[in-house]
């Protein structure tokens, strides 16, 4: 399936929200937005940045860019207090559900993950093959890509334990580059997850417990 056909399908039937999580990302935030494929930027129901009470000018960088370029579907929000990695993600996911989007993509404002791959990320959802998809760093060449050896080994060990415990065969549990079908997301009690970095793993466990179809 070509990316062009995916875009056509999005136009016909899917409202996609792209949630950019941001914390002290003033130097990378604009790059994260600009690297989203042009057609996706145009067709997305909303691209929304949520700044988690950064101490730098992350919020103003996003607002300035929106106003300078007059982008109607780009919105910038700021938490009045720091909610933590998981807390900010909860707010962003709830926003997508409340707005009635069909798909929500979670992208990091520090460009740790490549925005160019969002069409690949949402493809299994558009095709009805999965309700939750994440972009794994471990299926490629993470060490060549700059992942420190200690993180690589720790990731492998934790993933082996988690796969054993949950009866899955995922390549990792810790990537934050994700897409969800919002109808499935409504059934996941993600607001009971931690407000810290373990959120990504906990919501995967919830998906497994509830039988939500996953792909990577």
BAVEXMI-394941 format. One record per residue (C-alpha): chain; x, y, z; residue in one letter; residue number from 0. Coordinates in steps of 0.02 Angstrom, whole numbers, padded with zeros to 5 digits. Layout:
BEGIN
> mol east north up type seq
> A X Y Z a NUM;
...
This chain:
BEGIN
> mol east north up type seq
> A 00000 00000 00000 x 0;
> A 00075 00167 -00052 x 1;
> A 00084 00319 00060 x 2;
> A -00022 00409 -00070 x 3;
> A -00163 00283 -00049 x 4;
> A -00150 00302 00140 x 5;
> A -00170 00488 00124 x 6;
> A -00321 00465 00011 x 7;
> A -00400 00349 00138 x 8;
> A -00366 00476 00276 x 9;
> A -00456 00608 00175 x 10;
> A -00608 00496 00150 x 11;
> A -00635 00428 00323 x 12;
> A -00511 00466 00461 x 13;
> A -00484 00615 00572 x 14;
> A -00304 00610 00631 x 15;
> A -00236 00708 00777 x 16;
> A -00048 00725 00796 x 17;
> A 00003 00758 00976 x 18;
> A 00177 00830 01000 x 19;
> A 00235 00807 01179 x 20;
> A 00355 00944 01228 x 21;
> A 00463 00982 01378 x 22;
> A 00608 01104 01365 x 23;
> A 00615 01071 01178 x 24;
> A 00637 01249 01117 x 25;
> A 00783 01200 01003 x 26;
> A 00698 01051 00921 x 27;
> A 00510 01084 00926 x 28;
> A 00497 01172 00759 x 29;
> A 00599 01035 00674 x 30;
> A 00479 00905 00745 x 31;
> A 00334 00996 00664 x 32;
> A 00420 01035 00500 x 33;
> A 00476 00855 00475 x 34;
> A 00297 00791 00476 x 35;
> A 00258 00749 00293 x 36;
> A 00180 00900 00207 x 37;
> A 00021 00813 00155 x 38;
> A -00007 00749 00331 x 39;
> A 00018 00923 00402 x 40;
> A -00115 00986 00283 x 41;
> A -00241 00845 00310 x 42;
> A -00224 00817 00498 x 43;
> A -00379 00869 00595 x 44;
> A -00261 00949 00721 x 45;
> A -00077 00952 00762 x 46;
> A -00066 01002 00944 x 47;
> A 00084 01038 01051 x 48;
> A 00067 01020 01239 x 49;
> A 00211 01101 01332 x 50;
> A 00231 01024 01504 x 51;
> A 00271 01186 01598 x 52;
> A 00445 01200 01524 x 53;
> A 00571 01317 01603 x 54;
> A 00628 01376 01431 x 55;
> A 00532 01458 01288 x 56;
> A 00458 01299 01214 x 57;
> A 00280 01366 01224 x 58;
> A 00324 01532 01145 x 59;
> A 00423 01448 01006 x 60;
> A 00268 01349 00959 x 61;
> A 00150 01497 00973 x 62;
> A 00266 01610 00876 x 63;
> A 00281 01483 00735 x 64;
> A 00092 01460 00726 x 65;
> A 00059 01646 00718 x 66;
> A 00202 01685 00598 x 67;
> A 00145 01554 00473 x 68;
> A -00043 01568 00507 x 69;
> A -00072 01381 00529 x 70;
> A -00256 01349 00576 x 71;
> A -00238 01165 00625 x 72;
> A -00084 01193 00733 x 73;
> A -00125 01229 00915 x 74;
> A -00009 01255 01062 x 75;
> A -00057 01223 01243 x 76;
> A 00040 01240 01405 x 77;
> A 00011 01145 01567 x 78;
> A 00002 01267 01713 x 79;
> A 00111 01146 01811 x 80;
> A 00224 01003 01761 x 81;
> A 00121 00844 01745 x 82;
> A 00266 00727 01712 x 83;
> A 00296 00620 01558 x 84;
> A 00145 00509 01590 x 85;
> A 00035 00650 01650 x 86;
> A 00065 00753 01494 x 87;
> A 00030 00602 01386 x 88;
> A -00134 00570 01476 x 89;
> A -00188 00748 01438 x 90;
> A -00142 00730 01255 x 91;
> A -00232 00564 01233 x 92;
> A -00387 00628 01323 x 93;
> A -00385 00781 01209 x 94;
> A -00394 00669 01055 x 95;
> A -00540 00569 01127 x 96;
> A -00635 00725 01179 x 97;
> A -00612 00801 01005 x 98;
> A -00681 00646 00921 x 99;
> A -00526 00600 00821 x 100;
> A -00514 00427 00743 x 101;
> A -00325 00410 00764 x 102;
> A -00201 00498 00878 x 103;
> A -00014 00496 00847 x 104;
> A 00106 00529 00991 x 105;
> A 00264 00618 00934 x 106;
> A 00405 00686 01043 x 107;
> A 00457 00865 01023 x 108;
> A 00640 00821 01046 x 109;
> A 00636 00727 00878 x 110;
> A 00696 00569 00963 x 111;
> A 00582 00482 00838 x 112;
> A 00570 00522 00652 x 113;
> A 00410 00617 00606 x 114;
> A 00436 00562 00425 x 115;
> A 00377 00388 00476 x 116;
> A 00204 00438 00538 x 117;
> A 00120 00371 00379 x 118;
> A 00201 00201 00413 x 119;
> A 00144 00210 00595 x 120;
> A -00039 00237 00555 x 121;
> A -00048 00117 00408 x 122;
> A -00096 -00039 00510 x 123;
> A -00237 00060 00592 x 124;
> A -00301 00124 00425 x 125;
> A -00299 -00054 00358 x 126;
> A -00391 -00122 00511 x 127;
> A -00245 -00233 00561 x 128;
> A -00212 -00155 00731 x 129;
> A -00283 -00030 00856 x 130;
> A -00116 00019 00930 x 131;
> A 00050 00035 00838 x 132;
> A 00221 00088 00898 x 133;
> A 00381 00126 00806 x 134;
> A 00511 00009 00878 x 135;
> A 00692 00064 00889 x 136;
> A 00751 -00115 00909 x 137;
> A 00700 -00185 00740 x 138;
> A 00830 -00081 00649 x 139;
> A 01009 -00042 00701 x 140;
> A 00995 00052 00867 x 141;
> A 01180 00046 00908 x 142;
> A 01225 00117 00738 x 143;
> A 01091 00248 00767 x 144;
> A 01177 00307 00925 x 145;
> A 01092 00210 01065 x 146;
> A 01218 00184 01206 x 147;
> A 01268 00003 01234 x 148;
> A 01205 00001 01414 x 149;
> A 01033 00060 01358 x 150;
> A 01031 -00069 01218 x 151;
> A 01073 -00212 01338 x 152;
> A 00951 -00151 01471 x 153;
> A 00814 -00135 01340 x 154;
> A 00846 -00312 01279 x 155;
> A 00843 -00384 01455 x 156;
> A 00685 -00294 01509 x 157;
> A 00598 -00339 01346 x 158;
> A 00640 -00524 01369 x 159;
> A 00566 -00521 01545 x 160;
> A 00411 -00426 01489 x 161;
> A 00381 -00541 01341 x 162;
> A 00395 -00692 01456 x 163;
> A 00274 -00617 01582 x 164;
> A 00145 -00562 01454 x 165;
> A 00161 -00699 01324 x 166;
> A 00205 -00578 01185 x 167;
> A 00346 -00566 01060 x 168;
> A 00377 -00379 01048 x 169;
> A 00548 -00310 01006 x 170;
> A 00533 -00179 01144 x 171;
> A 00410 -00098 01264 x 172;
> A 00488 00072 01287 x 173;
> A 00468 00169 01125 x 174;
> A 00361 00325 01144 x 175;
> A 00324 00341 00957 x 176;
> A 00145 00276 00948 x 177;
> A -00023 00284 00862 x 178;
> A -00190 00233 00934 x 179;
> A -00363 00205 00862 x 180;
> A -00465 00317 00975 x 181;
> A -00612 00196 00985 x 182;
> A -00495 00069 01063 x 183;
> A -00411 00202 01169 x 184;
> A -00579 00241 01249 x 185;
> A -00580 00065 01322 x 186;
> A -00407 00079 01398 x 187;
> A -00399 00150 01576 x 188;
> A -00238 00242 01536 x 189;
> A -00275 00379 01661 x 190;
> A -00238 00251 01797 x 191;
> A -00059 00233 01733 x 192;
> A 00090 00320 01811 x 193;
> A 00131 00501 01778 x 194;
> A 00312 00453 01751 x 195;
> A 00413 00367 01613 x 196;
> A 00341 00194 01649 x 197;
> A 00180 00254 01568 x 198;
> A 00231 00182 01399 x 199;
> A 00255 00008 01470 x 200;
> A 00099 00013 01578 x 201;
> A -00017 00058 01436 x 202;
> A 00054 -00086 01334 x 203;
> A 00013 -00203 01478 x 204;
> A -00163 -00132 01481 x 205;
> A -00179 -00162 01294 x 206;
> A -00125 -00342 01319 x 207;
> A -00247 -00368 01463 x 208;
> A -00392 -00298 01364 x 209;
> A -00350 -00388 01202 x 210;
> A -00314 -00230 01104 x 211;
> A -00227 -00278 00942 x 212;
> A -00049 -00213 00932 x 213;
> A 00080 -00196 00795 x 214;
> A 00256 -00127 00785 x 215;
